[in-house]
């Protein structure tokens, strides 16, 4: 595999055009530069979380498709991560190159799966492929036609690729999803943080910046009002700090080295974004990673907890397929048949452990790591003892079929969940990378659901339903995962919204939609007026918020998910003797809660 500089030279030779976007991405270790950003609490990621334990399994009825075979013998390359959320594409292909008798071969598709841990290299290979397409080559034998990445990292990926692709007159786009991480991806920190999130202050976490696992750490910081220092050259003891790495594997190796007093560094100390003149030796004590990284860290380091993961943030991380728009438009049958094979593979995997083991055997072969039994074990997710004897949850993924994709992309009459995920996490990247990402590329510019729609029109059976959470309104609440006050504007003394409330309500919806935990909405008032009247008003206002959420995204807020509580003026958070204090007390509090049925 070529190193970044030789690869860039190759791209330049092939495409004969500027590749500034890819070059910038690679020069900064797989992320964009952020040294002009300031320490701050992430302000745009309080989008509650979810637990996959209460998910309803999709029906196992196989959705067959009446498609013409792709017919061509062309073998396209797909770069994939070593990630169980991609198990369906492995099963469908049957081997690293399409196996005889596989679902891919049945649909006339030939595909080469190749492991690639580094997004910068993925971008570079897609640029090479785009250069070939731009020259009129119908079936390029250079570069990669497809990649699979963590869907919440899409905004950063597309931003990094934009300029080089535009120079070539080419575009990249999402066409579907293979599965979800449901606990496998996580932010790992010392175990004491799990019971006291504020002890995360001063942490130094290895992460691929702007990627999915970094997003989990950022979300955790926002949920617990912990500042983040985005400057990877300095250290703030009151904030979460990061070590920028090119891949999750590098992050894990640095954490293991740091545990043995290696891989430490001396950084200038800052406070509130300002230099103190002090320098301090700091060692990495956390990692943003996924399986097999979480297993390796647990076994070789120990003493860490998965303080936040896609088990809580269950809709955050679909395994999205990204392809070259122009080439796919010229080969629509190839794309539809590829998706059909992957979705049929999901139904097979769900049918029995024997079929899941077949998928895991291919994962092991393509990843060139571990055994089929090992990958199958962590696909399901387990709780194990780490090196220090502590329990830690490892692994956890699911595969997606057509029904799951229809739900994710809002194609069956429900809300467009992936659009909310894309915009929410794009806004995070924009907040912390203002120089390199002043705006998030519009969702409809980088997502193409036409292949999914065409595929749905050919499905012989439609009885399968998507994996979605199930809620019990009466299940006891066991713990509060996150809580935030929302200043929603109501008409004086009424439960009707002011026009100014629209923006806040939309932000609340976006941030709640990507999670699957139960929600409690609590209404509060100031102390002006009668206590009984205030109690009634607080209930009506909480009801109004619930009703608005359900009316605007019923699929994300099914019956039983939202609980409403009224507290009137009994729980002030500020002085009722001042206008400012009373304004703070007039609030709606929204909490994500874990219940006994999860």
VEXTI-793029 format. One record per residue (C-alpha): x, y, z. Coordinates in steps of 0.001 Angstrom, whole numbers, padded with zeros to 6 digits, always signed. Each point is the difference from the previous one (the first is absolute). Layout:
<atoms>
XYZ...
</atoms>
This chain:
<atoms>
+000000+000000+000000+001392+003379-000996+000876+002562+002632-001841+003360-000169+002589+001927-002043+000567-002625-002712-003746-000510-000211-000570+003704-000448+002600+000083-002759-001779-002900-001669-003327+001783+000208+001507+003140-001471+001447-002002-002894-003255-001813-000651-002486+002819+000263+002201+002881-001111-001854+002325+002354+000176+001574+003426-000780-002290+002924+000176+002585+002721-002864-001499+002025+001577-003461+000264+003451+001493+000550-001235+002149+002880-001772-002970+001515+003082-002235-000113+002454+002647+001215-001947+000335+003207-000017-003692+000878-003387-000795-001401-001716+003094+001356-000166+003674-000742+002086+002570+001827-001652+001555+003022+002524+002239+001685-002173+003095-000379-002801-001593+002022-000592+000772+003667-000712-002113+003042-003756-000288+000465-002759-002287+001091-001414-001598-003167-003191+001915-000534-001710-001888-002779+000017-003634+001043-002467-000384+002830-001924-002487-002090-001016-002698+002421+001108-003529-000112-001283-003498-000318+000461-003568+001092-000232-002782-002537-001110-002540+002597-003636+000912-000598+000174-000235-003783-002604-002089-001780+001560-002459-002441-001185+000328-003552-002079-002803-001418+002173-002717-001500-002070-000261-003168+002404+000411-002903-000665+002864-002407+000781-001384-003453+000417+002422-002881-000993-000310-003655+003095+001571-001511+001840-000560-003212+003572-001185+000743+002713+002633-000149+001463-002211-002804+003443+001599-000199+003043-001957+001164+001558+003217+001269+001352-000269+003560-000365+003269+001916+002069+000644+003113-001644+000850+003321+002169+001229+002891-001348-001015+003380+000894+000375+003646+000578-003041+002238-003517+000452+001371-002820-002403+000816-002639+002491-001154+001098-000985-003539-000658-003732+000512-002733-000132-002654+002301+001029-002855+002493-002693+001062-002692-002682+000026-001379+001157-003343+003439-000070-001639+001014-003349+001497+003718+000871-000100+002341+002939-000528-000805-000355-003710-003510-001074-000965-000324-003748+000606-001763-002435-002284-003514-000641+001259-000072+003164+002117-002879+002463+000075+002131+002503-001898+000632-002494-002779-003715-000852-000048-000671+003657-000757+002760+000259-002595+002217+002214+002169+003746-000432+000426+001563+001826+002928+003416+000089+001608-000003+000763+003742+003159+001547+001392+000723+001120+003544+000921+003643+000471+000143+001620+003451+000992+003487-001142-002623+002392-001394+002740+002026-001672+000986-003036-002042-003651-000649-000822-000353+003534-001309+003185-000342-002012-001160-003212-001683-003405+001475-000780+001791+002954-001585+002024-002385-002176-003186-001757-001099-001678+003358-000703+002936+001002-002163-000440-003123-002112-003744+000618-000385+000694+003624-000968+002234-001271-002815-002888-002069-001359+001184-003411+001184-003146-002088+000397+001383-002560+002440+003017+001398+001882+002557-002467+001317+001609+002644+002196-001322+001430+003254-003158-000921+001900-003565+000237-001273-001494-000271+003500+000910+000514+003639-001916-000707+003208+000351+002473+002862-001693+000929+003266-003046+001979-001127+000267+002752+002598+003481+000742-001363-001481+000679-003437+000001+003809+000219+003744+000052+000684+000740-002565-002683-001906+001878-002683+001484+003338+001035+003524-001406-000310-000752-001426-003453-001947+002943-001415+002676+002074-001693+001880-002864-001613-003228-001534-001306-001268+003329-001310+003235+000479-001932-000703-003269-001758-003670+000695-000587-000815-002995+002194-002007-000509+003194-000282-002548+002784-003312-001023+001561-001568-002331+002571-002221-002683-001560-000977-002159+002988+001057-001556+003283+001202-003502+000884-000632+000029+003749+000487+001845+003267+002497+000078+002789-002021-000780+003133+002600+000213+002756+003076-000966-002013+001182+003616-000393+000778+001765+003236+001823+002659+001981+002209-001792+002543+001258+001821+003088+001155-001002+003512-002737-001934+001805-000486+002733+002621-001418+002256-002726-002983-002335-000470-001341+000914+003446+001163+003629-000035+000122+001494-003522+001706+003165+001250+003141-002082+000582+000357-000036-003779+001393+003531+000296+003714-000053-000762-000257-003209-002024+002126-000526-003092-001850-002156-002526+001379-001458-003209-002437+000436-002880-000401+000450-003736-001278+003551+000198-003430+000674-001505-000649-003727-000341-002772-002050+001590+001782-001105+003162+001260+003535+000614-003635+001053-000329-000915-002354+002854+002537+001666+002292-001228+003433-001072-003588-001010+000643+000929-001303+003439+001694+003320+000780-003082+001943-001054-002336-002235+001982+002009+000698+003129+000924+003644-000689+003730-000734-000179+002113+002422-002098+002028-001325-002929+003415+001339-001022+000203-000547-003783+003660+001055-000264+002014-003217-000214+003209+001882+000816-001032+001326+003440-001449-001325+003261-002865+001304+002127-000465-001705+003370-003636+001126+000171-000939-001460-003376+000080-003179-002039+003103+000025-002237+000835-002058-003072+002919-001711-001719-000561+000056-003770+000586-003367-001683-000485-001346-003510-001865-003148+001053-001628-001581+003024+002772-002614+000081+002593+002743+000475-002036+001451+002858-000156-003354+001766+003726-000636-000442+000824+003426+001442-002243-000623+002995+001681-003346+000643+003408+001680-000259-001108+002824+002288-001122-002539+002613+003650-001094+000049+001169+003632+000229+000731+000194-003686-001685+002231-002596-000272+002891+002458+000716+003575-001063+000701+003440+001437-002615+002616-000911-000489+003695+000754-002748+000419+002577-002987+002213-000768-002970+001111+002055-003181+001285-001627+001827+000083-003314+002877+002159+001300+003620-001034+000545+001163-000226+003625+003726-000218-000763+000149-003433+001616+001012-003211-001764-001145-003412+001186+000739-003629-000820-003291-001692-000881-000754-003606-000870-002918-001361-001980-002566-001585+002331-002915-000619-002356-000877-001121-003494-002817+000395-002502-000106-003433-001587-001981-003032-001073+000394-003775-000224+002631-001419-000186+001591+003055+001641-002234-000060+003085+000826-003667+000600+003728+000627-000335-000060+002953+002397-002062-001942+002555+002418-002922-000098+003276+001919-000112-000795+003053+002134-003180-000503+002022-001518+002324+002552-002005+001891-002635-003744+000280-000521-002090+000576-003092-001333+003272+001388-002097+000561-003137-000580-002116-003074-002340-000719-002867-001901-002210+002416-001367+003254+001404+000267+002056-003202-001601-002759-002036-000897+001903-003184+003248+001960-000214+002112-002370-002046-001372-001799-003042+002606-001660-002229-000563+002115-003100+001093-000903-003533+001531+002880-001977+000514-000297-003742+000915+002096-003037-003181+001733-001238+000901+000148-003684+001145-003622-000244-003041-001292+001892-002355+001985-002243+001553-001839-002966-000346-003358+001791-003294+000095+001919-000610-003756-000284+003338-000680+001663-000899+002276+002927-003519-001387+000482+001211-003589-000171+002820+000694+002457-002512+001413+002499-002433-002859-000618+002686-002582+000769+000999+001801+003203-003599+000235+001213-000692-003667-000739+003191-000761+001957-001407+001849+003006-003119-002177-000046+002199-003100-000180+002213+001156+002882-003068+000598+002144-001327-003489-000746+002628-001969+001919+003368+000042+001727+001289-002356-002687-000514+002686-002633+001472+002676+002250+003072-002174+000425+000393-000125-003794-000014+003794-000122+002504+000148+002858+002359-002337-001838+000199+002465-002878+000429+002931+002398+002976-001786+001550+001514-000720-003411-000383+003533-001344+001115+001628+003253+002913-002470+000223-000595-000128+003715-001447-002517+002496-002410-002872-000789-003584-000396-001163-001068-000983+003506+001691+003094+001428-001783+002403-002365-003346-001726+000537+000360+000292+003778+000598+003743-000154-002643+000555-002666-002506-001042+002669+001750+001957+002762+001131-001373+003354+000964+001100+003504+003486-001188+000974+002600+000517+002694+002831+002296-001015+003650-000311+000998-000741+001527+003405-003037-002153+000660-002624+002631-000792-003118-000763-002025-000155+001756-003363-002448-000312-002887+001761-000742-003298-001244-000201-003575-003607+000203-001153-001234+000613-003555-003000-000726-002217-000572-000413-003732-002570+001884-002086-002427-001156-002677-002219+001992-002339-002566+000784+002717+002758+001361+002253+001252+002211-002826-003476+001287-000716-000331+000955+003661+003459+001617+000162-000478+002103-003133-003678+000831+000554-001281-001930-003027-003041-001638+001561-001830+003105+001137+002035+000477+003172+002356+002810+000930+003401+000081-001745+002181-001197+002866+003319+000023-001851-000516+003605-001059-000273+000940+003672+003112-002031+000874+001914+001605-002882-000986+003552+000927+000507-000389+003738+003519-001388-000249+000853+002270-002916-000767+002956+002238+002435-001354+002608+002789-000151-002570-000873+003493-001217+000130+001354+003563+003477-001391+000634+001481+000333-003515-001230+003425-001131+002982+000697-002274-000132-003249-001955-003713-000655+000247-001870+003319+000027-003157-001768-001181-001372-003528-000114-000566-001245-003545-003756-000280-000471-001414-003456+000696-001788-000270-003345+003296+000674-001801+001673-003093+001453-002805-002538+000566-001738-001797-002873-002902-002268+000953-001123-000708-003572+001608-003457+000003-001788-000941+003218-003302+001234-001425+000507-001966-003191+000895-003082+002002-003103+000335+002177-002139+000042-003141+001361-003438-000955-000371-001680+003409-002185-003110-000173-000748+000085+003732-000505+002999+002245-000802-001610+003360+003412+000608+001548+000103+002956+002353+002876+002108+001242+001827-000465+003306-001523+002694+002182-000124+000461+003780-002998-001066+002039-001006+002015+003051-002010-000788+003111-001505+003109+001561-000257-001800+003345+003554-001374+000160+001780+001467+003048+002701+002586-000701+003370-001296+001209+002364+002839-000861+000248+003360-001745+002479-000121-002847-000152+003693-000969-002045+003054+000898-000345+003473-001461-002195+003061+000518-001597+001542-003096-001122+003639-000063-003108-000477-002146-002030+003176-000492-003699-000270+000949-002755+002595-000091-000339+001605+003426-002068-002197+002297-000781-002425-002836+001255-003290-001447+000160+001319-003561+003400+000638-001601+001254+003390-001055+001367+000192-003576+003491+000327+001461-000308-003544+001420+000175-001651-003431+003793-000012-000239+000449-001389+003509-002595-002717-000553+001674-001058-003247+003370-000202+001779-001582-002099+002738-001497-002347-002586+003291-000419-001864+001876-000765+003157-002517-002493+001352-000579-001842-003271+003352-001790-000170-000528-001791+003303-002176-002851+001131-000303+000511+003745-003248+000940+001700-000551+003741+000444-001412+001871+002972-001299+003528-000586-000472+002018+003177-001800+003326+000107+001033+002788+002410-001254+003536+000680+001113+003001+002016-001696+000843+003324-002293+002723-001305-003663-000910+000501-001842-002832+001689+001968-003209+000665-002829-002271-001204-000413+002034-003173+003760-000134-000598-000044-003784+000383-002758-000288-002590+001772+002399-002370+003301-001873+000279-001777-003236-000925-001690+001559-003004+003302+001425-001244+001775-003355+000356-002910-001638-001829+000310+002616-002748+003663-000866-000565-000768-003735-000095-002838+000526-002449+002183+002161-002237+002748-002637-000147-002459-002768-000803-001766+002085-002626+003249+000874-001782+001825-003350+000208-002379-002740+001076+002407-002782-000987+002685+001289+002378-002440+000539+002874-002295-003046+000054-002655-000605+002616+001516-000553+003431+003367+001634-000648-000802+003406+001502-001009+000405+003639-001365+003311+001245+000465+001403+003497-001191+003292+001510+001733+001808+002860-001517+003475-000154+002061+002437+002075+001317-002637+002452+003497-000447-001483+001517+003412-000749+003559+000124-001341+000389+003766+000460-001207+002871+002200-003706+000737-000548+000502+003567+001262+001618+001164-003244-001291+000079-003556+003075-001888-001187-000446-002675+002651-003658-000470-000805+000845-000383-003689+002385-002849+000890-002672-001676+002091-002534+000052-002856+001424-002989-001800-000600-003429-001457+002502-002621+001152+000648-002947-002290+001781-003086+001317+001076-003259-001583-000714-002843+002367+000876-003672+000215-002897-002229+000993-000340-003536+001339-001055-001456-003362+003257+000961-001745
</atoms>
